[in-house]
Structures are given as C-alpha cells and as structure tokens.
Amino acid sequence: MKIFILLIGLLLLLIVNVKAQLTCEKYFGVSLCNECQKELWNSGQSPSTCTFFNKLFAEVQYDPYTFNYNLTSYDKAVKKACSIEFSCTYEEGKQIWERVEEKCANELTIYVDWSANPSSLDDTVVAPYASLLLFYFAAPEYSSLCHKTSNGELCGIESIRPLVDWLKQEIPEGKVQFSYDFLFAYKEDGTRIKVPMELVTKCGECGKNMMKEYKNWMDQHAVPDPIVKNMFNGSLEAVQEYFSCPILL
C-alpha cells in the first residue's frame, strides 16, 4: 500500500506540535508570524477531531535523522488515537483547510520537489500543503489507520512494519529522513536511497481497505485545487490513480 498514513503524520510535524513548540514564532523561527503561519498554527490547535493526527504525533518523539526502530510509543499512540470518538465531517475539515487556502494563497503557488531532502525545503511552504492533505483526507485516513485486519491488528501499526524492517537492514544506525513522497530515504550525510517499490505499492488487506476509503471519499468530495495542481501536476486522474490498487506511479 502507499505509505500515506505515515506520510501525513510526518507532514503534520511541520504544522504544529503543541507540546514541543510554545509559540508560532518559535516554531517557524521568525520574530513575527505572517498570516499564513498564524493560520497554520491556529489550525493545529483546533479542538476538532479533524486534528486527531496532532494528538497522535504529539506523543511520538521525532527529530530529523533520528528514527527510532523501537515502535512501542508509536504503537501506543496509534491505539490511543483509534480509541477516541471520531466525528470529523467533510464540512468541518473544509472550514479549516479553506482558511489555510485563503491565508496561504501565495505559499500554495510555490513549486515543491516532493522527492527532495526535507531538510532543504521551507517549512512555511510545505506546511500549507500538509494542512490541506490532513484536513481534506482526515476521515478516510482515520478509517484507514484504525481499520483492524483479520488478525486483529490496526493497519496504522501493521502497515509500517515492512518499512521499518527494511530500514533496520539498510540504515541500522537510524540516521534517516524520508522524502515527502516516500520514494527516497536520505541518510545524514545526504546520501539518497530509493525505497523499494514493493514497500510502497503493496496491496494487502490494509492497502485494499485504504484504497476503498479514499476512492469513496474522492467520489463524494472534490479534491482541493492546490493538491491537484501542485502535487499531482494538475491531473485529478493522477490523484485517483495514486489511491488505486495496484498503485500506478
């Protein structure tokens, strides 16, 4: 399956981690946040269940080039997130991401190379896209993350195991960052390693359920324009194929 669950989670770390950062200015490293940065900061602190990923990843420590292969805290966080009542609707999420779209209109016109090393990208440019992805796809993402397999495991836990096993072999020291399209892993010295295609195109039980959730969602609700135009080269078909099975890259 496409590792979209973890992708959005890592993207979210660029938006806001309330426990780790006390102010908008400290997070973005500026003396005064602009309108876009303020909106991103405020959206991350919304009480809406559409922000469930904030609550999930606020409990998982993450630092660049520090990938912890002990997933105990991650597993606990996923289980906790899936145990809460989830009530986010399309309309509720839309209210949040439309404000981001309005306040970050300029940032959402800037080209981003999603295969690049995340350390080379501007947080203020990446974060608006992350916010749109998060709040538009919140409902199908939650359903995918919290779907239980036939063996009783949550997909949010089971789906990343093959990736972690590969990392242990390839980069045992754990000094790694992923490109936001999850096609490449970057070592601390800048070395780029291509992630094996079988890890990102697998259509197992979790993958098939995820494809169904995302397809149904996109059939019912229009995908925000910046996602289509600037992340999928203006092709709605490419967005839909990204969540097909087998996945077309």
N, C-alpha and C positions, 0 to 999 in steps of 0.2 A: 504494500500500500504506500501511497505517497505520505511521507512523514510530516503531514501538515499539522498534526496536534502539537508536536514539539516545536515546529517552526513558529507557529503563532505564539506559543509560550515564550520562546526566546525573543521574538519581536516585541512582545509585551514588555520585556525587561527594559526596552528602550523608552517606553512610555512613562511608567511610574512604578516605583516600588516604595510604598508609603513608609514601610519600616526602615528602609535603607536610606532614604533621602527625606530631609525635613522640609525643604522648600523647592519651589520651581527653579529659582535662581541657582541653588546649589546643584541641582540635578543637571541642568543644561550648561552650567559653568559660565553664567553671564551675570552682569551686575543688575540687569532688569529684564525679565522675560517679556518677549513680544506677545502679540495677540495669539499667535499660533501656539507658542509654547505654553501660555496660560491655559488655553483651551485643552491642550493635551493633558496638562497637569490636572485640571479640574475633572476631565472625563474619567481619569483613572481613579478618582476618589468618589465617584458616584456610588450611592447606596444600592443602585440597581443590581439585580442578579446577572445582568448582562456583563458585569465586570468580574465574573467568577474567576477568570484567569489571573486577575490581580491577586485575589485571595489565595489562589493555588500557588503561584510562583513567589509570592511574598514570603512563603515558608520554606522555599528551596534556595539555598545559597548558590549564587552563580557569579563568577568573576571570569574575565577574559583569560583564556589559556589555562583555566583550572577546571577540568572536567572530572567530577568525582564518580568513579566507577562503582562506588557503593551507593546503590539506589534506594536505600532504606527510607531516607527522608522524602525522596521523590514519591515513592510508593505510598507512604502515609499521607502525603499532601493530596495525591490523586484520590485516594479513598475518602478523605475528608471532604474534598470538593464535590464528589459524587454523592455524598450522603446528605447534602443540604438540599432544601427545596429550590428548584429552579423554575422561575416564572417569566423569564425574559421573552418578550414578543418582538416581532419584526418592527412594529411601530415604536416600541420603546428603544430598541437599538438604533433605529433610524434617527430618532430625535438627537441622539448623542453623536452619531457619525456625520450627520448633516451639519451640525455646529462646527465640527472639526473641518469638514469640507469647505465651509464658508470662511473660517478664520485662517485656514492653512491653504488657501487657494493658490498662492504663489508656490509654496513648497511642493504642492501636488502637480506642478507642471515640470518639475526638475527630473531629468533622466537619472535613473539609478541602475547601476550594474549589479543585479542581484546575485551574480556569481562571484563578486569581488570579496576580498577580505573585509569583514565587518568593521575592523579597526580603521579602515581607510574611508569609511562612509560617515557622513554628517548625521548625527542623531536627530537633529531638527528636521531633516529631510526624510529620513527613514520612518520616524515615529508616526507621522500622519498616515502613511500607508498602512502601518501596523494597526493603527486605531480603526481605520476603515475595515480592514480584514477582520479584526477582532469583533467589532460590533455588528457588522453585517452577517458574519458566519457564526455568531455566538450560539444560536440554538442548535444548528446541525453539528457544530463542533462539540458542544456539551453531550449531545446524544451519541456521538461517535466515541468520545473519550470514555463515557460511562456505560457503554454497551458491554454486557457480560457475554463472554464466549461460552461455548458448550462445556468447557472445563471449569467455568465459574470465575475466570479471571477478567478484570476490567481491561478493555482494549487500550486505555491510556497507559497501562503498565505493560501489557504483553507486547504492544506494537514496537516499543523501542528496544526490546531485548536483543534482537539480532544486530542492531546498530551498535549497541554497547559491546557485544561480544566481538564484533569486527574491530572496534576501536582498541579494545584490550590487546589484540594481536598486532594491530598496525601502529598504534601510538601508545605503548604501555605506560609512558610517563604521564599521560593525561593532559599534556600541554596542547590543547586544540581548540579551535573555533570553527564553526560551520558557516559557509556562505548561506545567505537567507533563502536561496532556492534549494539548499541541501544537496547540491551536486558536488560540492567540494569541501574538504576538510583542510584547514590551514594550521600548520604547526607554528610554534612560537617564532621560529627563525624565518617564517614567510613561505616555507615550502608548501606547495599546494598538492593535495592528493585527491584524486577523483573517487567519490563514493561509489562502490559497486552498484550497478543498475538494479541488480536483484533485490537490493535493500530498499529501493525507493519505488519499485514498480510491482511489488508483490501483491497479489490479490487473494489473500486468505480470507478467513471469516471476518476479521475486523475490517479489512480493506473493502470487502464487498458491502458490508453494512454501511461503512463510511460513504462509499460511492452513492448508495441509495439515499442516504440522508441529504447529501449535498445536491444530488440531482433534483430531488423533490423540492428542496428549498429554492434552488435557482429557477425551477419551473414556475414557482409561485411568486417569487420576488425578484425584481430587476436588480442586477449587479451594479453597484456604484460605478459611474463612468471612469473615475481615475484608476480603478482596479483593472478595468477592461483596457483602457487606452495606454496606461503607463506600465502595467505589469504583464500584460498579455498582448502587446503590440496592436491594440485596437480590435482584437478578434474575440467576440463572445464565444465563438466556436472553440477557440483555444482554451478559454476558461472551462468550458464544459468538458473538453477532452482531458483536461488536467485531472478531472474527477471522474474519469471513465474507468472501466475495467475490462481488458488490460489498459493501463495508462498509456497515452500517446504523448511522447515528449518531443 
